[in-house]
Amino acid sequence: MAEPVAVTVRYFAAAAEAAGRQEEVLEVEPTAGALRALLAERYGAPMRRVLDVGSLLVDGVVTRDPQRPVRRSVDVLPPFAGG
């Protein structure tokens, strides 16, 4: 298990609605999968629905890879119309 890191998480559209905020800092193991699990546990079914169909933007790269390392900031992106 890797040492937790402080990650700034920014939420957009349906993700912001599910989290009830637009941004927060969370201590999490430094992988996208660990962050997804924490968000699903913390915000329940509404966030799980967003995470099931959305993506994370990590270091400028859109990813759904649970092993992708996270360091400083991550954007939680729901699917967008037209793309």
PEMO-V928463 format. One record per residue. RES is the residue in one letter. PHI is phi in whole degrees, 0 to 359 (* if undefined). OMEGA is omega in degrees with one decimal (* if undefined). D_FIRST is the distance of its C-alpha to the first C-alpha in Angstrom with 1 decimal. Layout:
BEGIN
[[RES:PHI:OMEGA:D_FIRST] [RES:PHI:OMEGA:D_FIRST]]
END
This chain:
BEGIN
[[M:*:-178.7:0.0] [A:281:177.3:3.8] [E:295:178.8:6.7] [P:299:176.6:8.8] [V:234:175.0:12.1] [A:274:-177.6:15.5] [V:238:172.5:16.8] [T:279:-178.8:20.5] [V:250:176.8:21.0] [R:251:-177.0:24.5] [Y:247:-179.5:26.1] [F:233:174.2:29.2] [A:51:-176.5:31.9] [A:299:177.8:30.8] [A:293:177.4:27.2] [A:295:176.8:28.8] [E:296:-178.6:30.9] [A:294:-178.5:28.0] [A:275:-177.5:26.1] [G:72:-179.9:29.4] [R:196:179.3:28.7] [Q:259:-177.6:28.6] [E:199:173.6:25.7] [E:198:175.7:23.1] [V:251:-178.4:20.2] [L:235:171.4:16.9] [E:270:-174.6:13.7] [V:208:170.2:10.9] [E:301:-168.2:7.6] [P:279:172.0:9.5] [T:226:177.9:10.5] [A:299:179.5:13.8] [G:296:178.2:12.7] [A:294:178.0:10.5] [L:295:177.9:13.6] [R:302:-179.9:15.9] [A:297:179.3:14.5] [L:297:-179.5:14.7] [L:295:178.8:18.2] [A:296:179.0:19.4] [E:292:-175.2:18.6] [R:290:-172.8:20.1] [Y:246:171.0:23.2] [G:70:-172.4:23.9] [A:305:-179.8:26.2] [P:301:179.7:27.7] [M:286:177.4:24.4] [R:300:177.9:23.4] [R:298:178.4:26.8] [V:296:-177.5:26.2] [L:294:179.8:22.8] [D:296:-175.6:24.3] [V:244:-177.3:26.9] [G:264:-178.7:25.8] [S:223:172.7:23.6] [L:249:173.1:21.4] [L:255:-176.0:22.9] [V:240:179.6:20.3] [D:53:177.2:21.9] [G:79:-178.8:25.2] [V:243:175.5:24.0] [V:284:-175.6:24.2] [T:216:168.7:21.4] [R:234:-178.9:20.3] [D:286:-177.7:17.7] [P:294:179.9:14.4] [Q:271:-179.5:12.6] [R:301:178.1:14.7] [P:293:172.2:13.0] [V:243:-176.6:14.2] [R:235:-172.1:15.3] [R:252:-176.1:18.4] [S:215:179.8:20.1] [V:218:173.2:20.1] [D:258:176.3:23.3] [V:263:-172.7:23.3] [L:245:171.8:26.4] [P:286:175.9:28.3] [P:296:179.9:30.6] [F:248:177.8:33.7] [A:300:175.8:37.3] [G:80:179.8:38.6] [G:179:*:35.3]]
END
